[in-house]
Amino acid sequence: MNSALTNQSLRILGPIETWCDDRRLDLGGPRQVALLAYLLVHANRAVPSDVLLEALWGPARSGADNRLQMAVARLRKSLSPLEGCAGVGLRTVRGGYLLSLGPTELDAEVFAARVRDGLHAAQEEEPEVATTALSEALALWRGPPLADVLYEDFAQGEIRRLEALRRLALETRIDAELLLGRHRELISELQCLLAEHPTCERITAQLMLALYRSDRQAAALEVYDRTRLELSAQFGLQPGPTLKALQADILSHTPSLKESARTRTGSTRAASPQSPLMAPSKRAPVLYFCHAPNAIDSERCNSTRAEHRSIAVSPTTKIRWRGSSQNWSHAYWPAPRTTTRRVSATEPVC
């Protein structure tokens, strides 16, 4: 892997860590770690002292002003080596504090940049380039993001954003590898993913396709049946149209299902994805989020019972709505239609 992808000074894709010249820095106690986490989530933006006090000490914070100043002083001392080797600095600004860092110093920013590269390559029908970029991005993860503050309220939005982007990167990488004809190598990984998310239709479709291309038609249909039963038992729902269409194609031995980018053209650049998993258009890479009625569908977004709205991964590494700002939580790919319905912010990413 490119060394630029492994030398971030500040790391939040797992336990929170700081590094300088291959040496891990001591951040001190949990309060300083939480303070650094909050400042990293709001990097290069001034954070008012009152906001920090509320986030770290809560409403009952007698004497917390002094404790915040002490925590900032200790954290500044811990980060002082980074001023020389990475240009990272914790500054006092009017009414608060600002943590300044460059675009390659935080692993989450490097991850998002590589995901953008991978999505662009997938859009341009370059599965080899997409696979490399997305694999490099995913390799930066060392565990749950912001693991040291996993249950703090202030971290939840960033954790959901990063997890959604990771899920998109993972599933797009698998789509690219399927186009490259690596279906046999993907089966074990997909089986583990489906065991973890038994009602996720995109993973179900990917596993069905990988099994079918490995001449295991019966196993592919068994996967469909298990997911259908899970959906019915958990939510009283049936598979969406994309998954049903894939089942019908497998039953009828549709020739295009056996084709990868290599078998169709002998090259990967000119391949036009025929799999129901890959969007054939030249639109910008889109991640679909949806609203589950009555907040009951926490594992899956069904296209016949849920309403969808599309968003794109923006060049600024944030995920933004096309249109007015909305809350979001669910990810689903592909989605057959979009609406302007407000999305639930209380459910985990599917």
C-alpha positions as CSV (number, residue, x, y, z in Angstrom):
1,M,0.0,0.0,0.0
2,N,1.1,3.5,-0.7
3,S,3.0,4.9,2.4
4,A,0.9,8.0,2.2
5,L,-2.1,5.9,3.2
6,T,-0.4,4.5,6.4
7,N,1.2,7.5,8.0
8,Q,-1.6,9.6,9.2
9,S,-0.8,11.5,12.4
10,L,-4.3,11.3,13.8
11,R,-6.4,8.2,13.6
12,I,-10.1,7.7,14.5
13,L,-11.0,4.6,12.3
14,G,-10.6,2.5,15.4
15,P,-9.2,3.5,18.8
16,I,-8.2,7.2,18.8
17,E,-4.4,7.5,18.3
18,T,-1.8,10.1,17.5
19,W,1.5,9.4,15.8
20,C,4.7,11.3,15.1
21,D,7.7,9.8,13.2
22,D,6.4,6.2,13.8
23,R,6.0,6.9,17.5
24,R,2.7,6.7,19.2
25,L,2.0,9.7,21.5
26,D,0.5,9.5,25.0
27,L,-2.8,11.3,25.1
28,G,-3.4,11.0,28.8
29,G,-6.7,10.1,30.5
30,P,-10.1,9.5,29.0
31,R,-11.2,13.1,29.3
32,Q,-8.4,14.3,27.1
33,V,-9.1,11.5,24.6
34,A,-12.8,12.6,24.5
35,L,-11.7,16.2,24.1
36,L,-9.4,15.3,21.2
37,A,-12.2,13.2,19.6
38,Y,-14.7,16.1,19.7
39,L,-12.1,18.5,18.2
40,L,-11.2,16.0,15.4
41,V,-14.9,15.6,14.5
42,H,-15.0,19.4,14.2
43,A,-11.4,19.8,12.8
44,N,-10.4,23.2,11.3
45,R,-13.5,24.7,12.9
46,A,-13.7,26.9,16.0
47,V,-15.6,25.1,18.8
48,P,-17.0,27.4,21.5
49,S,-16.1,26.5,25.1
50,D,-19.7,26.2,26.1
51,V,-20.3,23.6,23.5
52,L,-17.3,21.6,24.7
53,L,-18.4,21.8,28.3
54,E,-21.9,20.6,27.4
55,A,-20.6,17.7,25.3
56,L,-17.9,16.5,27.8
57,W,-19.4,17.4,31.2
58,G,-23.1,17.7,30.6
59,P,-25.5,20.1,32.2
60,A,-24.2,19.6,35.7
61,R,-20.8,21.0,35.3
62,S,-19.8,22.9,38.4
63,G,-16.2,23.9,38.2
64,A,-15.9,22.3,34.7
65,D,-14.5,25.6,33.2
66,N,-11.3,25.1,35.0
67,R,-11.2,21.4,34.2
68,L,-11.7,22.2,30.5
69,Q,-8.7,24.6,30.6
70,M,-6.6,22.0,32.3
71,A,-7.6,19.3,29.8
72,V,-6.8,21.6,26.9
73,A,-3.4,22.5,28.3
74,R,-2.6,18.8,28.8
75,L,-3.8,17.9,25.3
76,R,-1.9,20.7,23.8
77,K,1.3,19.4,25.4
78,S,0.5,15.9,24.2
79,L,0.1,17.1,20.6
80,S,3.1,19.5,20.7
81,P,5.4,17.0,18.7
82,L,2.9,17.1,15.9
83,E,3.4,20.8,15.3
84,G,6.9,20.1,14.0
85,C,6.3,16.8,12.1
86,A,2.7,17.3,10.8
87,G,1.7,20.9,11.2
88,V,-1.1,20.0,13.6
89,G,-2.0,22.6,16.2
90,L,-4.5,23.3,18.9
91,R,-5.2,27.0,19.2
92,T,-7.2,29.2,21.4
93,V,-9.6,31.4,19.5
94,R,-12.2,33.8,20.6
95,G,-14.6,32.0,22.9
96,G,-13.2,28.6,22.2
97,Y,-10.6,26.3,20.6
98,L,-9.6,25.2,17.1
99,L,-7.7,22.1,16.1
100,S,-6.0,22.7,12.7
101,L,-4.7,19.9,10.6
102,G,-3.9,19.2,6.9
103,P,-6.1,17.1,4.6
104,T,-3.8,14.0,4.9
105,E,-3.3,14.0,8.6
106,L,-6.6,12.4,9.6
107,D,-7.2,8.8,8.5
108,A,-10.9,9.4,8.1
109,E,-10.1,12.2,5.5
110,V,-7.7,9.9,3.6
111,F,-10.3,7.1,3.7
112,A,-13.0,9.4,2.3
113,A,-10.6,10.6,-0.5
114,R,-9.8,7.0,-1.5
115,V,-13.4,6.1,-1.5
116,R,-14.1,9.0,-3.9
117,D,-11.4,7.7,-6.2
118,G,-12.9,4.3,-6.1
119,L,-16.4,5.4,-6.8
120,H,-15.2,7.5,-9.6
121,A,-13.3,4.6,-11.1
122,A,-16.5,2.4,-10.7
123,Q,-18.5,5.1,-12.5
124,E,-16.0,5.1,-15.3
125,E,-16.2,1.3,-15.6
126,E,-12.6,0.7,-14.4
127,P,-13.2,-2.1,-11.9
128,E,-9.4,-2.9,-11.4
129,V,-8.8,0.8,-10.4
130,A,-11.9,0.8,-8.2
131,T,-10.9,-2.4,-6.4
132,T,-7.4,-1.1,-5.6
133,A,-8.6,2.3,-4.4
134,L,-11.5,0.9,-2.3
135,S,-9.3,-1.9,-0.8
136,E,-6.7,0.7,0.2
137,A,-9.5,2.8,1.8
138,L,-10.9,-0.2,3.7
139,A,-7.5,-1.2,5.0
140,L,-7.3,2.0,7.0
141,W,-10.0,0.7,9.4
142,R,-8.7,-0.8,12.6
143,G,-12.0,-1.3,14.4
144,P,-15.2,0.6,15.2
145,P,-14.7,4.3,14.4
146,L,-14.0,6.6,17.4
147,A,-13.9,3.5,19.5
148,D,-12.9,5.3,22.7
149,V,-16.0,7.5,22.6
150,L,-18.3,5.0,20.9
151,Y,-21.3,5.7,23.2
152,E,-20.9,9.5,23.6
153,D,-23.7,11.5,22.1
154,F,-21.5,13.9,20.3
155,A,-19.8,11.0,18.3
156,Q,-22.9,9.3,17.0
157,G,-23.4,11.4,13.8
158,E,-19.8,11.0,12.7
159,I,-19.8,7.3,13.5
160,R,-23.0,6.8,11.4
161,R,-21.4,8.8,8.5
162,L,-18.2,6.8,8.5
163,E,-20.0,3.5,8.8
164,A,-22.3,4.3,5.9
165,L,-19.3,5.3,3.8
166,R,-17.5,2.1,4.7
167,R,-20.5,0.0,3.8
168,L,-20.7,1.8,0.4
169,A,-17.0,1.2,-0.2
170,L,-17.2,-2.4,0.7
171,E,-20.2,-3.2,-1.4
172,T,-18.9,-1.2,-4.4
173,R,-15.5,-3.0,-4.1
174,I,-17.4,-6.4,-4.2
175,D,-19.3,-5.3,-7.3
176,A,-16.1,-4.4,-9.0
177,E,-14.5,-7.7,-8.1
178,L,-17.5,-9.5,-9.5
179,L,-17.0,-7.7,-12.7
180,L,-13.4,-8.9,-12.7
181,G,-14.6,-12.5,-12.5
182,R,-13.4,-13.1,-8.9
183,H,-16.7,-14.6,-7.8
184,R,-15.2,-17.8,-6.3
185,E,-12.8,-15.8,-4.0
186,L,-15.7,-13.6,-2.8
187,I,-18.1,-16.4,-1.6
188,S,-16.6,-16.8,1.9
189,E,-16.5,-13.0,2.5
190,L,-20.1,-12.6,1.3
191,Q,-21.3,-15.5,3.4
192,C,-19.9,-13.8,6.5
193,L,-21.4,-10.5,5.6
194,L,-24.8,-12.0,5.0
195,A,-24.6,-13.8,8.4
196,E,-24.0,-10.4,9.9
197,H,-26.8,-8.7,7.9
198,P,-29.3,-11.5,7.1
199,T,-31.9,-9.2,5.5
200,C,-29.6,-6.9,3.4
201,E,-30.7,-7.4,-0.2
202,R,-27.6,-6.0,-1.9
203,I,-25.3,-8.5,-0.1
204,T,-27.9,-11.3,-0.8
205,A,-27.8,-10.4,-4.5
206,Q,-24.0,-10.3,-4.6
207,L,-23.7,-13.7,-2.9
208,M,-26.4,-15.2,-5.2
209,L,-24.5,-14.0,-8.3
210,A,-21.1,-15.2,-7.0
211,L,-22.6,-18.7,-6.3
212,Y,-24.4,-18.8,-9.7
213,R,-21.2,-17.9,-11.5
214,S,-19.4,-20.7,-9.6
215,D,-21.9,-23.2,-11.0
216,R,-23.8,-23.5,-7.7
217,Q,-27.3,-22.5,-8.9
218,A,-29.1,-24.5,-6.1
219,A,-27.0,-22.7,-3.4
220,A,-27.8,-19.3,-4.9
221,L,-31.5,-20.0,-4.8
222,E,-31.2,-21.3,-1.2
223,V,-29.6,-17.9,-0.3
224,Y,-32.6,-16.1,-1.8
225,D,-35.1,-18.3,0.1
226,R,-33.3,-17.7,3.5
227,T,-33.3,-14.0,3.0
228,R,-37.0,-14.1,1.9
229,L,-37.9,-16.0,5.1
230,E,-35.9,-13.6,7.3
231,L,-37.6,-10.6,5.8
232,S,-41.0,-12.2,6.3
233,A,-40.3,-13.3,9.8
234,Q,-38.7,-10.1,11.0
235,F,-40.7,-7.5,9.1
236,G,-43.6,-9.2,7.2
237,L,-42.0,-8.1,3.9
238,Q,-41.1,-9.8,0.7
239,P,-37.9,-9.2,-1.3
240,G,-37.7,-6.1,-3.5
241,P,-38.0,-6.1,-7.3
242,T,-34.2,-6.2,-7.9
243,L,-33.7,-9.4,-5.9
244,K,-36.8,-11.0,-7.4
245,A,-35.5,-10.2,-10.9
246,L,-32.2,-11.8,-10.0
247,Q,-33.9,-14.9,-8.8
248,A,-35.9,-15.1,-12.0
249,D,-32.7,-14.7,-14.1
250,I,-31.0,-17.5,-12.2
251,L,-34.0,-19.8,-12.7
252,S,-34.1,-19.0,-16.4
253,H,-30.2,-19.2,-16.8
254,T,-30.1,-15.7,-18.3
255,P,-26.8,-15.7,-20.2
256,S,-25.6,-12.2,-19.1
257,L,-25.5,-13.4,-15.4
258,K,-22.5,-15.6,-16.3
259,E,-20.6,-12.8,-17.9
260,S,-18.0,-10.6,-16.2
261,A,-16.2,-7.7,-17.7
262,R,-13.4,-9.9,-18.9
263,T,-15.6,-12.6,-20.5
264,R,-17.6,-10.0,-22.3
265,T,-14.9,-7.9,-23.9
266,G,-11.5,-9.3,-23.0
267,S,-10.8,-6.0,-21.2
268,T,-12.2,-4.2,-18.2
269,R,-12.3,-0.6,-19.5
270,A,-15.1,-0.9,-22.0
271,A,-17.3,-3.2,-20.0
272,S,-20.8,-2.2,-19.5
273,P,-22.1,-3.7,-16.3
274,Q,-25.1,-6.0,-16.8
275,S,-25.4,-7.2,-13.3
276,P,-28.4,-5.9,-11.4
277,L,-25.9,-4.9,-8.8
278,M,-24.2,-2.3,-10.9
279,A,-25.8,0.9,-12.1
280,P,-25.3,1.1,-15.9
281,S,-25.7,4.9,-16.2
282,K,-23.0,7.5,-16.1
283,R,-24.5,9.3,-13.2
284,A,-22.4,10.4,-10.2
285,P,-21.9,7.7,-7.6
286,V,-25.0,7.7,-5.5
287,L,-25.8,6.3,-2.1
288,Y,-29.4,5.8,-1.4
289,F,-30.9,6.4,2.1
290,C,-34.5,5.6,3.0
291,H,-37.1,6.0,5.6
292,A,-38.5,2.8,7.1
293,P,-42.2,3.3,8.0
294,N,-43.0,3.2,11.8
295,A,-39.2,2.8,12.5
296,I,-39.5,-1.0,12.4
297,D,-37.3,-1.9,9.5
298,S,-33.9,-1.3,11.2
299,E,-32.0,-3.9,9.1
300,R,-33.3,-3.4,5.6
301,C,-34.9,-0.8,3.3
302,N,-37.5,-2.5,1.1
303,S,-38.2,-0.6,-2.2
304,T,-41.9,-1.6,-2.1
305,R,-42.6,-0.4,1.4
306,A,-40.1,2.4,2.0
307,E,-39.5,5.7,0.3
308,H,-36.1,6.6,-1.0
309,R,-34.1,9.7,-1.7
310,S,-30.6,9.8,-3.2
311,I,-27.5,11.6,-2.1
312,A,-24.0,11.8,-3.6
313,V,-20.6,11.6,-2.0
314,S,-19.5,15.2,-2.3
315,P,-15.9,16.4,-3.2
316,T,-15.6,17.8,0.4
317,T,-15.8,14.2,1.8
318,K,-19.1,14.9,3.5
319,I,-22.3,13.2,2.5
320,R,-24.9,15.7,1.6
321,W,-28.5,15.7,0.4
322,R,-29.3,16.8,-3.1
323,G,-31.6,19.6,-2.0
324,S,-32.4,20.8,1.5
325,S,-30.6,19.3,4.5
326,Q,-32.2,16.3,6.1
327,N,-31.5,13.7,8.7
328,W,-30.4,10.3,7.5
329,S,-29.6,6.8,8.6
330,H,-30.3,3.9,6.2
331,A,-28.2,3.0,3.2
332,Y,-29.7,0.9,0.3
333,W,-28.4,0.1,-3.1
334,P,-29.8,0.1,-5.7
335,A,-33.0,2.1,-5.2
336,P,-35.6,2.2,-8.0
337,R,-37.1,5.6,-7.2
338,T,-36.5,8.7,-5.1
339,T,-38.8,10.9,-3.0
340,T,-38.5,14.0,-0.8
341,R,-39.7,12.2,2.3
342,R,-37.7,13.0,5.5
343,V,-35.4,10.2,6.5
344,S,-35.3,8.6,10.0
345,A,-32.2,9.4,12.0
346,T,-32.8,6.8,14.7
347,E,-31.9,3.5,12.9
348,P,-28.6,1.9,12.0
349,V,-27.2,1.7,8.5
350,C,-28.3,-1.3,6.4
